[in-house]
Amino acid sequence: MSLTTFDVPAPEAGSETAVPPEIAARLADPRTAEALAALIDHLDVIVLAVNSLDGLLAHSETILNSLIDGAKDAKVTAEASSELGSVDLKASADAGGQLIAALPRMAPALVRGVDSGAIDELTSPALVQVLHLVSSATGEALKDPSPVPIRGALGVAKALKDPDVARGVSFFLTIARAIGRQLSASK
C-alpha cells in the first residue's frame, strides 16, 4: 500500500470533531502518510503482540511465583551439593541480562506458546507442584548420606520393597506411560 497524502476533510463550521490544522498538515506530509500506512499494514502484528503481552501479564503472578519457588529450590539444592559449590551471582546476573536481550528474538516463539496454550499448561498449579516436588526431593536426595544401592536386577527388586522407592518409580512409570500414549496418538 503506497499512500502519498491523506485527504483530510475541511472542518465544518461548529463541528467539535474537526481535525486540528497542525494534525491535518502532518497527515498531508507524504512521509507521515507512508509511516501511517506502514503502521496500518502491520496492525495484525501489533494486535498479536499486545494480546501476547496481555496473556503474559495475566499469568505473571503464577510465573513469578514459580520462578521464586524454583530459585529457592535451586538455592537449597546448590547448598546441599558440595559438587555444585557456590552459585556465581555475577554469572547468573550476566545470564539474566543475556536472556532479557534475547527476548525480542524469542517473542514469536513466546506468542506461539501463548496461543497454543502451552504457557497455561507449563504454569498450571499441578505442573508447578510436580516440579517443586521433584526439585525439593532432588535437594533431599543430594543430602542423603546413604543413597539406595543398586547392583543389577536383583538390587532393583530389593529396592522396590521400600514403599517410598516403589511410589517414586510408580510415579515416573505412570508419566512414561502417559508420554507413550501421547506419542502413539500423534502418529
N, C-alpha and C positions, 0 to 999 in steps of 0.2 A: 504494500500500500504506500503510495507516494503522494503526499499532500504538500502543496507549497504554501497555501494560506487557508484560513478558515473564513467563511463568510459569516461575519458577526452582524446580527441584525441591529439596526439603529434603535436606540432606546425609544420607547413610546412615551409620549407625554404622560406624566403622572404615574408611570409604571414603577413599582418598587423592585421588580426583578430584572431591571435593565443591567447590562454588563457595564461595569465602570470603564471609562475611557482608557485607563492605563492597562487594564486587562485586555481590552479589545485590541489595543496597539500591540501588545505582546503576542496575542493569538494570530495577528496578521503577519508577524515575522516568520519567514519560511523555516528558519532553524527551530523555532518553538513548535511550529506545526509538525515538522519532521519528528522532533522529540516526543511530542504528544502522540503522534501516530505510532511510533515505535512502542510507547508505553501501552497504548490500547492493544497493539498486536500481541503483547506479552501479558495481558491481563490474566489469562488462564494460569500462567506460571506463578504470577503474583498471588492469585487466589489460592493456589495449591500450597504455596509457601506459607501464607497466613494461616490456612487451615491446619497445616502440619505443625506450625508453631503453636497454634491453639491446642492441638492434641497433646503435644509435648508438655505444654504448661498445665494442661488438665491432669496429666499424670506425674507432674513434677514432684509432688509431695511423696508419692509412692516410690518414685525413682530415687529421690534424695534419701528417704528412709532406708531404702535398700543399700544405697552407697554407704551410708553411715554404718549400718549393720555389717556390711562387708568389710569396711575399714576396721571396725572393732574386731571382727573375727580374724582379719589378716594380721592385726597387731598381736592378738593372742597367739596365733599360730607362729608368728615370727619370734615372739618372746619365748615360745615353748621349744623352738628348734635351735639347737646350737649350730646346726649346719647352715641355717639361713643368716646367722649373725644379726647385726643391727640393720635396720632399714635406712637406706641413704635418702634422707629427706630432700637434699638438693637434686638428686637424680629423679626422685619422684615428682618434684615440682617441675623440673625440666620436661619430663614426660607429659605432665598435665598441660604444660604450655604448648607442646607439640600437638597434643590432642585437640586443644582449642583451635590452634592454627589449621588443623586438618578438617574442622567441622564444615567449612564451606564446600569442600570436595566430597564430604560424606553426606551432605544434605539430600541429594537424590535418593541414596540408599535409605536414609532415615525416613524420607517421605514414603518410599515403598513399604518400609516396615510398619509405619503408622497406618497406611492404607490397607495393608494386608491383615492387620490385627495382631501381628507378631509382637509388637510392643506391649499390647494389652496382655498377651499370654506370658511374656517374659516378666512382666511386673505383677502378675496375678499373686494374690496372697498365698495361694497354695505353693506355687513355684518358689517364691521368696522364702517361705517356711522350709521347704526342702533344701534349698541352697544354704540356709542358715544352719539347718541340722547337719548337713554334710560338712560344712566349714567348721562348726564347733566340734563335731566328732573327730575331724582331722586334727584339730588342735589337741584334743584329749588323747588321741592315739599317739601323737608325737611325744607326749609326756609319759606315756605308759612304760614303766620300767621292764615289763615282761610281755613283749609282743607275742601274738599267737604263733607258735611254731608250726610250720607246715613242711613235711618231708614226704612228698609223694601222695598218692591217692588215699592211703590209709590215714595219713595225717589230716587230710581234708575231712575224711569220715569222722575221725575223733573230734576235730574242731567243731563239726556240725552238731555234736551232742550239747555244746554250750548253747543255751537258749538265745543269748544275745547275738552270737555268731550266726545262728540259724536265721534269726529275724533279719539281720543285716543282709545276708546272702539272699534270702527270700525277697527282700525289697528290691535289690538290684536285678534279680532274675525276673521279677514282675515288670520292671522297667524294660529289660531286654525283650521280653515277650511282646510288650506293647509296641516297641520300636519295630520288631519283626512284623507284626500285624500291619502297621502303617506302611512299611516298605513293600509288603506284598500287595497291599491295596493300591499303592501308587504305580504299580507296573501296568 
